[in-house]
Amino acid sequence: MNFWKIILIFLGTISLGIGVVGIVVPGLPTTPFLLLTAGLYMRSSDRLYNWLLSTSICGKRIKRWQEKRGMTIREKVFTFILMWSMISVSVIFLLESTVVRSLVISLGVVGTLVMGFVLQTIRD
């Protein structure tokens, strides 16, 4: 196997790990890391790329993003609810510093604005 392919597989796997952690850690985005993983795997390993696209959690979403470059309204609403639920839990129960709380809430507002107004809304 080519040296660069090994590097791309390694980086894709790191990106996948960060994306999976982002599912439960507020403020850490999931989607960009999964899209990065797809791009890295696509350039390095057909087997890993096809595996990623076959997963029930993200395969359909990655394919739709590649085809239409957007999210459905249902996905946006689900993402808003999940994101703000995790932000709320963190701010109320886990974070003690007012500065860190303010930062997490500010990043949540930015994420909401980007998802609401920058990312294209597509039909399912």
C-alpha positions as a Markdown table, in Angstrom:
| # | Residue | x | y | z |
|---|---|---|---|---|
| 1 | Met | 0.0 | 0.0 | 0.0 |
| 2 | Asn | 1.2 | 3.5 | -0.9 |
| 3 | Phe | 2.6 | 5.7 | 1.9 |
| 4 | Trp | 0.1 | 8.5 | 1.2 |
| 5 | Lys | -2.9 | 6.1 | 1.3 |
| 6 | Ile | -1.8 | 5.0 | 4.7 |
| 7 | Ile | -1.6 | 8.6 | 5.9 |
| 8 | Leu | -5.0 | 9.4 | 4.5 |
| 9 | Ile | -6.6 | 6.3 | 6.1 |
| 10 | Phe | -5.0 | 7.2 | 9.4 |
| 11 | Leu | -6.3 | 10.8 | 9.2 |
| 12 | Gly | -9.7 | 9.6 | 8.1 |
| 13 | Thr | -9.8 | 7.3 | 11.1 |
| 14 | Ile | -8.8 | 10.1 | 13.5 |
| 15 | Ser | -11.5 | 12.3 | 11.9 |
| 16 | Leu | -14.1 | 9.5 | 12.3 |
| 17 | Gly | -13.2 | 9.2 | 16.0 |
| 18 | Ile | -13.5 | 12.9 | 16.5 |
| 19 | Gly | -16.9 | 12.9 | 14.7 |
| 20 | Val | -18.2 | 10.1 | 16.8 |
| 21 | Val | -17.1 | 11.9 | 20.0 |
| 22 | Gly | -18.9 | 15.0 | 18.6 |
| 23 | Ile | -22.2 | 13.2 | 18.8 |
| 24 | Val | -22.1 | 13.4 | 22.6 |
| 25 | Val | -19.8 | 16.4 | 23.3 |
| 26 | Pro | -21.5 | 19.8 | 22.9 |
| 27 | Gly | -19.7 | 22.3 | 20.8 |
| 28 | Leu | -17.8 | 19.6 | 18.9 |
| 29 | Pro | -19.3 | 19.3 | 15.4 |
| 30 | Thr | -20.0 | 15.8 | 14.0 |
| 31 | Thr | -21.0 | 16.4 | 10.4 |
| 32 | Pro | -17.8 | 18.2 | 9.2 |
| 33 | Phe | -15.6 | 15.4 | 10.6 |
| 34 | Leu | -17.7 | 12.7 | 9.0 |
| 35 | Leu | -17.6 | 14.5 | 5.7 |
| 36 | Leu | -13.8 | 14.8 | 6.0 |
| 37 | Thr | -13.7 | 11.1 | 6.8 |
| 38 | Ala | -15.6 | 10.3 | 3.7 |
| 39 | Gly | -13.3 | 12.5 | 1.6 |
| 40 | Leu | -10.2 | 10.9 | 3.0 |
| 41 | Tyr | -11.5 | 7.4 | 2.7 |
| 42 | Met | -12.7 | 8.0 | -0.8 |
| 43 | Arg | -9.2 | 9.0 | -1.8 |
| 44 | Ser | -7.4 | 6.1 | 0.0 |
| 45 | Ser | -9.6 | 3.0 | 0.4 |
| 46 | Asp | -12.6 | 1.9 | -1.5 |
| 47 | Arg | -13.3 | -0.7 | 1.2 |
| 48 | Leu | -13.4 | 1.9 | 4.0 |
| 49 | Tyr | -15.3 | 4.4 | 2.0 |
| 50 | Asn | -18.0 | 1.9 | 1.0 |
| 51 | Trp | -18.2 | 0.7 | 4.7 |
| 52 | Leu | -18.7 | 4.3 | 5.8 |
| 53 | Leu | -21.5 | 4.8 | 3.2 |
| 54 | Ser | -23.2 | 1.6 | 4.3 |
| 55 | Thr | -23.5 | 2.5 | 7.9 |
| 56 | Ser | -27.0 | 3.3 | 9.0 |
| 57 | Ile | -26.1 | 6.3 | 11.1 |
| 58 | Cys | -24.3 | 8.4 | 8.5 |
| 59 | Gly | -24.2 | 6.7 | 5.1 |
| 60 | Lys | -27.5 | 8.1 | 3.9 |
| 61 | Arg | -26.6 | 11.6 | 5.1 |
| 62 | Ile | -23.2 | 11.6 | 3.5 |
| 63 | Lys | -24.6 | 10.4 | 0.2 |
| 64 | Arg | -27.3 | 13.1 | 0.3 |
| 65 | Trp | -24.7 | 15.8 | 1.2 |
| 66 | Gln | -22.5 | 14.7 | -1.7 |
| 67 | Glu | -25.4 | 14.9 | -4.1 |
| 68 | Lys | -27.4 | 17.9 | -2.9 |
| 69 | Arg | -25.1 | 19.8 | -0.5 |
| 70 | Gly | -27.7 | 20.4 | 2.2 |
| 71 | Met | -29.8 | 19.0 | 5.0 |
| 72 | Thr | -33.5 | 18.2 | 5.1 |
| 73 | Ile | -35.7 | 20.3 | 7.4 |
| 74 | Arg | -36.2 | 17.2 | 9.6 |
| 75 | Glu | -32.5 | 16.7 | 10.0 |
| 76 | Lys | -32.1 | 20.4 | 10.9 |
| 77 | Val | -34.8 | 20.3 | 13.5 |
| 78 | Phe | -33.4 | 17.0 | 15.0 |
| 79 | Thr | -29.9 | 18.6 | 15.0 |
| 80 | Phe | -31.2 | 21.8 | 16.7 |
| 81 | Ile | -33.0 | 19.8 | 19.4 |
| 82 | Leu | -30.0 | 17.5 | 20.0 |
| 83 | Met | -27.5 | 20.3 | 20.0 |
| 84 | Trp | -29.4 | 22.5 | 22.4 |
| 85 | Ser | -30.3 | 19.6 | 24.7 |
| 86 | Met | -26.6 | 18.8 | 25.0 |
| 87 | Ile | -25.7 | 22.5 | 25.5 |
| 88 | Ser | -28.3 | 22.9 | 28.2 |
| 89 | Val | -27.2 | 19.8 | 30.0 |
| 90 | Ser | -23.6 | 21.0 | 29.9 |
| 91 | Val | -24.3 | 24.6 | 31.0 |
| 92 | Ile | -26.7 | 23.6 | 33.8 |
| 93 | Phe | -25.0 | 20.5 | 35.2 |
| 94 | Leu | -21.4 | 20.2 | 34.0 |
| 95 | Leu | -19.9 | 23.6 | 33.6 |
| 96 | Glu | -19.1 | 25.8 | 36.6 |
| 97 | Ser | -17.3 | 28.7 | 34.9 |
| 98 | Thr | -19.5 | 31.6 | 33.7 |
| 99 | Val | -16.9 | 32.3 | 31.0 |
| 100 | Val | -17.0 | 28.7 | 29.7 |
| 101 | Arg | -20.8 | 28.6 | 29.9 |
| 102 | Ser | -21.0 | 31.9 | 27.9 |
| 103 | Leu | -18.5 | 30.4 | 25.3 |
| 104 | Val | -20.6 | 27.2 | 24.9 |
| 105 | Ile | -23.8 | 29.2 | 24.5 |
| 106 | Ser | -22.2 | 31.6 | 22.0 |
| 107 | Leu | -20.8 | 28.7 | 20.0 |
| 108 | Gly | -24.3 | 27.1 | 20.0 |
| 109 | Val | -25.8 | 30.3 | 18.7 |
| 110 | Val | -23.2 | 30.5 | 15.9 |
| 111 | Gly | -23.9 | 26.8 | 15.1 |
| 112 | Thr | -27.6 | 27.5 | 15.0 |
| 113 | Leu | -27.2 | 30.5 | 12.7 |
| 114 | Val | -24.9 | 28.6 | 10.3 |
| 115 | Met | -27.2 | 25.6 | 10.2 |
| 116 | Gly | -30.3 | 27.8 | 9.8 |
| 117 | Phe | -29.1 | 30.3 | 7.3 |
| 118 | Val | -25.9 | 29.1 | 5.6 |
| 119 | Leu | -26.6 | 25.4 | 5.1 |
| 120 | Gln | -29.1 | 24.8 | 2.3 |
| 121 | Thr | -32.4 | 23.2 | 3.2 |
| 122 | Ile | -33.3 | 20.4 | 0.7 |
| 123 | Arg | -36.4 | 18.3 | 0.1 |
| 124 | Asp | -36.2 | 14.7 | 1.3 |
